[in-house]
């Protein structure tokens, strides 16, 4: 009986550990996407493509697509297509004020 209890305890501990690692990875990915999104807003005059976001955040396309679509929905932005057939999103332009610290936006 002790072996069964020990196995169950190890299994539960492993599941909790795996869940915590997965949560940490998701939070890190979310942070990278958020930072990349605002960086691209500032440096690309509000125009962002999926490949730009994925490459800048260094994440796979699927989570970048989900993040970009969520932001587009929040800002009521519809995707557009350029002359080459690339899909992009044009968000309102963002600029940092000259007197703002690194954490402040206008």
N, CA and C atoms as a LAMMPS dump frame, in Angstrom:
ITEM: TIMESTEP
0
ITEM: NUMBER OF ATOMS
318
ITEM: BOX BOUNDS ff ff ff
-5.0000000000000000e+02 5.0000000000000000e+02
-5.0000000000000000e+02 5.0000000000000000e+02
-5.0000000000000000e+02 5.0000000000000000e+02
ITEM: ATOMS id mol type element x y z
1 1 1 N 0.809 -1.188 0
2 1 2 C 0 0 0
3 1 3 C 0.861 1.264 0
4 2 1 N 1.991 1.227 0.698
5 2 2 C 2.876 2.383 0.754
6 2 3 C 3.428 2.718 -0.628
7 3 1 N 3.69 1.7 -1.439
8 3 2 C 4.211 1.923 -2.788
9 3 3 C 3.164 2.639 -3.639
10 4 1 N 1.927 2.246 -3.517
11 4 2 C 0.835 2.87 -4.261
12 4 3 C 0.67 4.331 -3.847
13 5 1 N 0.715 4.586 -2.559
14 5 2 C 0.605 5.963 -2.071
15 5 3 C 1.784 6.801 -2.54
16 6 1 N 2.97 6.244 -2.472
17 6 2 C 4.179 6.945 -2.923
18 6 3 C 4.087 7.24 -4.422
19 7 1 N 3.65 6.279 -5.201
20 7 2 C 3.501 6.475 -6.647
21 7 3 C 2.482 7.567 -6.951
22 8 1 N 1.392 7.553 -6.225
23 8 2 C 0.367 8.571 -6.404
24 8 3 C 0.914 9.948 -6.053
25 9 1 N 1.644 10.049 -4.964
26 9 2 C 2.238 11.31 -4.53
27 9 3 C 3.235 11.829 -5.575
28 10 1 N 4.089 10.945 -6.079
29 10 2 C 5.065 11.336 -7.102
30 10 3 C 4.347 11.784 -8.371
31 11 1 N 3.292 11.069 -8.739
32 11 2 C 2.522 11.438 -9.926
33 11 3 C 1.873 12.805 -9.803
34 12 1 N 1.266 13.061 -8.664
35 12 2 C 0.63 14.361 -8.425
36 12 3 C 1.677 15.477 -8.406
37 13 1 N 2.803 15.227 -7.747
38 13 2 C 3.88 16.219 -7.703
39 13 3 C 4.409 16.499 -9.109
40 14 1 N 4.553 15.46 -9.908
41 14 2 C 5.011 15.632 -11.286
42 14 3 C 4.021 16.44 -12.112
43 15 1 N 2.753 16.181 -11.93
44 15 2 C 1.713 16.916 -12.648
45 15 3 C 1.71 18.384 -12.246
46 16 1 N 1.851 18.638 -10.972
47 16 2 C 1.913 20.026 -10.496
48 16 3 C 3.161 20.718 -11.051
49 17 1 N 4.29 20.029 -11.019
50 17 2 C 5.526 20.595 -11.559
51 17 3 C 5.404 20.9 -13.04
52 18 1 N 4.843 19.971 -13.8
53 18 2 C 4.645 20.182 -15.232
54 18 3 C 3.723 21.371 -15.478
55 19 1 N 2.664 21.48 -14.681
56 19 2 C 1.717 22.589 -14.832
57 19 3 C 2.386 23.925 -14.542
58 20 1 N 3.221 23.966 -13.523
59 20 2 C 3.925 25.204 -13.184
60 20 3 C 4.919 25.603 -14.274
61 21 1 N 5.622 24.638 -14.824
62 21 2 C 6.565 24.919 -15.913
63 21 3 C 5.813 25.433 -17.133
64 22 1 N 4.691 24.794 -17.459
65 22 2 C 3.886 25.212 -18.596
66 22 3 C 3.338 26.624 -18.383
67 23 1 N 2.884 26.921 -17.191
68 23 2 C 2.382 28.253 -16.862
69 23 3 C 3.482 29.295 -17.016
70 24 1 N 4.671 28.996 -16.533
71 24 2 C 5.8 29.922 -16.649
72 24 3 C 6.141 30.184 -18.107
73 25 1 N 6.132 29.15 -18.932
74 25 2 C 6.416 29.313 -20.364
75 25 3 C 5.35 30.176 -21.026
76 26 1 N 4.087 29.929 -20.684
77 26 2 C 3.003 30.718 -21.268
78 26 3 C 3.099 32.183 -20.863
79 27 1 N 3.43 32.439 -19.613
80 27 2 C 3.576 33.817 -19.155
81 27 3 C 4.745 34.509 -19.846
82 28 1 N 5.829 33.776 -20.035
83 28 2 C 6.992 34.339 -20.723
84 28 3 C 6.655 34.634 -22.184
85 29 1 N 5.944 33.728 -22.831
86 29 2 C 5.544 33.924 -24.224
87 29 3 C 4.598 35.125 -24.337
88 30 1 N 3.661 35.231 -23.412
89 30 2 C 2.732 36.365 -23.4
90 30 3 C 3.479 37.68 -23.228
91 31 1 N 4.483 37.692 -22.358
92 31 2 C 5.287 38.904 -22.144
93 31 3 C 6.05 39.278 -23.407
94 32 1 N 6.658 38.292 -24.066
95 32 2 C 7.398 38.565 -25.297
96 32 3 C 6.473 39.091 -26.396
97 33 1 N 5.278 38.503 -26.499
98 33 2 C 4.314 38.978 -27.498
99 33 3 C 3.887 40.412 -27.2
100 34 1 N 3.596 40.706 -25.948
101 34 2 C 3.172 42.051 -25.572
102 34 3 C 4.272 43.072 -25.868
103 35 1 N 5.503 42.76 -25.477
104 35 2 C 6.614 43.677 -25.72
105 35 3 C 6.851 43.87 -27.218
106 36 1 N 6.806 42.784 -27.978
107 36 2 C 7.01 42.868 -29.423
108 36 3 C 5.885 43.668 -30.084
109 37 1 N 4.654 43.435 -29.639
110 37 2 C 3.499 44.143 -30.195
111 37 3 C 3.661 45.652 -30.037
112 38 1 N 3.972 46.118 -28.835
113 38 2 C 4.107 47.557 -28.609
114 38 3 C 5.354 48.124 -29.267
115 39 1 N 6.409 47.348 -29.339
116 39 2 C 7.608 47.783 -30.063
117 39 3 C 7.279 47.997 -31.537
118 40 1 N 6.576 47.039 -32.136
119 40 2 C 6.214 47.159 -33.55
120 40 3 C 5.231 48.304 -33.787
121 41 1 N 4.304 48.506 -32.869
122 41 2 C 3.389 49.647 -32.999
123 41 3 C 4.164 50.946 -33.1
124 42 1 N 5.153 51.076 -32.25
125 42 2 C 5.932 52.312 -32.2
126 42 3 C 6.86 52.461 -33.406
127 43 1 N 7.52 51.398 -33.788
128 43 2 C 8.55 51.492 -34.827
129 43 3 C 8.03 51.319 -36.252
130 44 1 N 6.81 50.798 -36.412
131 44 2 C 6.269 50.573 -37.755
132 44 3 C 4.985 51.36 -38.003
133 45 1 N 4.853 52.484 -37.331
134 45 2 C 3.716 53.393 -37.521
135 45 3 C 2.372 52.698 -37.401
136 46 1 N 2.277 51.737 -36.506
137 46 2 C 1.012 51.074 -36.251
138 46 3 C 0.673 49.929 -37.172
139 47 1 N 1.519 49.632 -38.151
140 47 2 C 1.264 48.551 -39.106
141 47 3 C 2.043 47.313 -38.692
142 48 1 N 1.324 46.205 -38.48
143 48 2 C 1.957 44.975 -38.005
144 48 3 C 1.472 43.799 -38.836
145 49 1 N 2.417 42.944 -39.239
146 49 2 C 2.071 41.687 -39.895
147 49 3 C 2.316 40.545 -38.909
148 50 1 N 1.714 39.421 -39.193
149 50 2 C 1.886 38.251 -38.339
150 50 3 C 3.35 37.831 -38.276
151 51 1 N 4.015 37.799 -39.408
152 51 2 C 5.413 37.35 -39.425
153 51 3 C 6.301 38.306 -38.633
154 52 1 N 6.004 39.608 -38.679
155 52 2 C 6.78 40.567 -37.888
156 52 3 C 6.622 40.284 -36.401
157 53 1 N 5.38 40.073 -35.978
158 53 2 C 5.135 39.833 -34.562
159 53 3 C 5.773 38.53 -34.101
160 54 1 N 5.595 37.468 -34.874
161 54 2 C 6.168 36.171 -34.496
162 54 3 C 7.695 36.239 -34.443
163 55 1 N 8.298 36.881 -35.439
164 55 2 C 9.761 36.966 -35.488
165 55 3 C 10.31 37.846 -34.366
166 56 1 N 9.665 38.973 -34.112
167 56 2 C 10.14 39.883 -33.078
168 56 3 C 9.992 39.266 -31.69
169 57 1 N 8.874 38.581 -31.461
170 57 2 C 8.64 37.938 -30.158
171 57 3 C 9.342 36.595 -30.042
172 58 1 N 9.8 36.069 -31.175
173 58 2 C 10.447 34.75 -31.23
174 58 3 C 9.522 33.666 -30.682
175 59 1 N 8.31 33.637 -31.256
176 59 2 C 7.324 32.611 -30.916
177 59 3 C 6.802 32.005 -32.211
178 60 1 N 6.122 30.881 -32.098
179 60 2 C 5.516 30.243 -33.258
180 60 3 C 4.381 31.11 -33.799
181 61 1 N 3.998 30.831 -35.025
182 61 2 C 2.974 31.629 -35.695
183 61 3 C 1.614 31.545 -35.009
184 62 1 N 1.231 30.379 -34.533
185 62 2 C -0.12 30.22 -33.972
186 62 3 C -0.37 31.099 -32.75
187 63 1 N 0.519 31.099 -31.727
188 63 2 C 0.262 32.003 -30.605
189 63 3 C 0.359 33.478 -31.008
190 64 1 N 1.242 33.792 -31.954
191 64 2 C 1.339 35.177 -32.428
192 64 3 C 0.06 35.584 -33.15
193 65 1 N -0.496 34.681 -33.943
194 65 2 C -1.743 34.964 -34.658
195 65 3 C -2.883 35.201 -33.678
196 66 1 N -2.983 34.353 -32.682
197 66 2 C -4.027 34.495 -31.674
198 66 3 C -3.885 35.828 -30.937
199 67 1 N -2.662 36.179 -30.563
200 67 2 C -2.425 37.438 -29.861
201 67 3 C -2.785 38.618 -30.752
202 68 1 N -2.335 38.597 -32.006
203 68 2 C -2.595 39.698 -32.934
204 68 3 C -4.088 39.845 -33.202
205 69 1 N -4.778 38.741 -33.39
206 69 2 C -6.222 38.798 -33.626
207 69 3 C -6.971 39.306 -32.395
208 70 1 N -6.505 38.94 -31.216
209 70 2 C -7.12 39.427 -29.977
210 70 3 C -6.943 40.935 -29.85
211 71 1 N -5.747 41.42 -30.143
212 71 2 C -5.497 42.869 -30.078
213 71 3 C -6.314 43.603 -31.14
214 72 1 N -6.38 43.035 -32.333
215 72 2 C -7.154 43.663 -33.407
216 72 3 C -8.63 43.763 -33.013
217 73 1 N -9.142 42.726 -32.416
218 73 2 C -10.537 42.735 -31.978
219 73 3 C -10.747 43.78 -30.882
220 74 1 N -9.813 43.872 -29.943
221 74 2 C -9.924 44.833 -28.848
222 74 3 C -9.933 46.271 -29.359
223 75 1 N -9.186 46.536 -30.436
224 75 2 C -9.114 47.877 -31.006
225 75 3 C -10.052 48.065 -32.198
226 76 1 N -10.887 47.056 -32.479
227 76 2 C -11.823 47.087 -33.617
228 76 3 C -11.1 47.332 -34.937
229 77 1 N -10.002 46.602 -35.14
230 77 2 C -9.188 46.711 -36.346
231 77 3 C -9.458 45.5 -37.23
232 78 1 N -9.667 45.733 -38.515
233 78 2 C -9.842 44.642 -39.469
234 78 3 C -8.549 44.442 -40.244
235 79 1 N -8.237 43.208 -40.631
236 79 2 C -7.021 42.976 -41.41
237 79 3 C -7.149 43.611 -42.784
238 80 1 N -6.012 43.966 -43.353
239 80 2 C -5.95 44.545 -44.692
240 80 3 C -4.914 43.759 -45.486
241 81 1 N -4.905 43.922 -46.789
242 81 2 C -3.968 43.212 -47.655
243 81 3 C -3.235 44.234 -48.508
244 82 1 N -1.89 44.116 -48.566
245 82 2 C -1.122 45.052 -49.393
246 82 3 C -1.032 44.561 -50.835
247 83 1 N -0.304 45.272 -51.668
248 83 2 C -0.195 44.941 -53.101
249 83 3 C 0.432 43.582 -53.359
250 84 1 N 1.296 43.149 -52.45
251 84 2 C 1.959 41.847 -52.6
252 84 3 C 1.099 40.699 -52.077
253 85 1 N -0.04 41.017 -51.486
254 85 2 C -0.919 39.991 -50.96
255 85 3 C -0.67 39.636 -49.51
256 86 1 N 0.166 40.404 -48.834
257 86 2 C 0.458 40.163 -47.419
258 86 3 C -0.621 40.792 -46.546
259 87 1 N -1.073 40.04 -45.559
260 87 2 C -2.076 40.545 -44.627
261 87 3 C -1.386 41.324 -43.522
262 88 1 N -1.953 42.468 -43.188
263 88 2 C -1.412 43.278 -42.104
264 88 3 C -2.552 43.936 -41.341
265 89 1 N -2.222 44.447 -40.171
266 89 2 C -3.17 45.18 -39.336
267 89 3 C -2.621 46.585 -39.144
268 90 1 N -3.477 47.584 -39.312
269 90 2 C -3.053 48.971 -39.116
270 90 3 C -3.734 49.505 -37.855
271 91 1 N -2.942 49.623 -36.789
272 91 2 C -3.42 50.125 -35.512
273 91 3 C -3.171 51.628 -35.442
274 92 1 N -3.833 52.318 -34.524
275 92 2 C -3.532 53.746 -34.349
276 92 3 C -2.056 53.93 -34.026
277 93 1 N -1.476 55.007 -34.529
278 93 2 C -0.059 55.261 -34.294
279 93 3 C 0.194 55.563 -32.827
280 94 1 N 1.341 55.084 -32.336
281 94 2 C 1.75 55.284 -30.954
282 94 3 C 3.118 55.941 -30.962
283 95 1 N 3.271 56.969 -30.147
284 95 2 C 4.568 57.621 -30.005
285 95 3 C 4.839 57.846 -28.534
286 96 1 N 6.075 57.698 -28.163
287 96 2 C 6.459 58.025 -26.792
288 96 3 C 6.665 59.534 -26.723
289 97 1 N 6.236 60.137 -25.617
290 97 2 C 6.475 61.558 -25.454
291 97 3 C 7.936 61.765 -25.102
292 98 1 N 8.459 62.937 -25.406
293 98 2 C 9.873 63.2 -25.16
294 98 3 C 10.218 63.19 -23.682
295 99 1 N 9.282 63.562 -22.832
296 99 2 C 9.581 63.626 -21.404
297 99 3 C 9.195 62.34 -20.672
298 100 1 N 8.625 61.379 -21.386
299 100 2 C 8.161 60.157 -20.731
300 100 3 C 9.321 59.215 -20.449
301 101 1 N 9.185 58.476 -19.362
302 101 2 C 10.171 57.446 -19.07
303 101 3 C 9.896 56.247 -19.969
304 102 1 N 10.71 55.224 -19.888
305 102 2 C 10.55 54.038 -20.745
306 102 3 C 9.232 53.327 -20.544
307 103 1 N 8.556 53.539 -19.429
308 103 2 C 7.309 52.842 -19.132
309 103 3 C 6.079 53.658 -19.488
310 104 1 N 6.249 54.898 -19.948
311 104 2 C 5.112 55.76 -20.211
312 104 3 C 4.899 55.923 -21.706
313 105 1 N 3.64 55.866 -22.118
314 105 2 C 3.273 56.007 -23.521
315 105 3 C 2.278 57.149 -23.667
316 106 1 N 2.222 57.721 -24.87
317 106 2 C 1.2 58.727 -25.166
318 106 3 C 0.317 58.231 -26.264
